[in-house]
Amino acid sequence: MATRIKTRRVYVPAKEAKNRFGELLEAAQRHPILITKNNRVVAEIRRSSERTRFEEMEDKIWGERALKAEKEGYIGVKASKKLMDRFRNA
C-alpha cells in the first residue's frame, strides 16, 4: 500500500504572485505554491526535481506491471495485434 506524504501548500493570489515571483521561486524549493485567481487554483509552482521523482515512480510502477503481465502469460505485441484485429472484424 502506498503512503502519502503530507506536503504544506501555500496559496497565493495571482496579483501577489506577479509582484513577488522571485520570492515564490525560492519558496517553491521548500513546498508547492498554488496560484489563485478569483479564489480558484489556476497554477502551481513546484521544484523541478519533484516532477522528476514522480516520473521515476511512474516508470517503476509501469515496469512492475509489465513484468507481472509477462509472468502471467503476456502474449506479445504481434499476437495482441492479431487478436485485436480479429475482435474488430468479428
Phi, psi and omega in degrees: 000135180282144175254144179259131177268125180282125182245136176289134177239140180246127178262130183226129176298149184304317181298317178293322179298320178298317183284336184238032187304315180301316178297320181293324176298319177294315181295330181294342176290338181259327182197156179296144177247123179256122181268130182244151174219125185054042178062023175238140177287125181243344180201162178222136175247127176215161183296145185295328180295334179295319178297319180299317179298321178298314180297321178298317180294319179298316178299319180297316180298313180295324177297317178295321178295321179295317178296319178297316179297320179296318179293328182276001176105038175303133189269352177097167186292310183297314180294323178296316179298316180300316180296316179297320177299320179298318179295319180294325183271357182284000000 
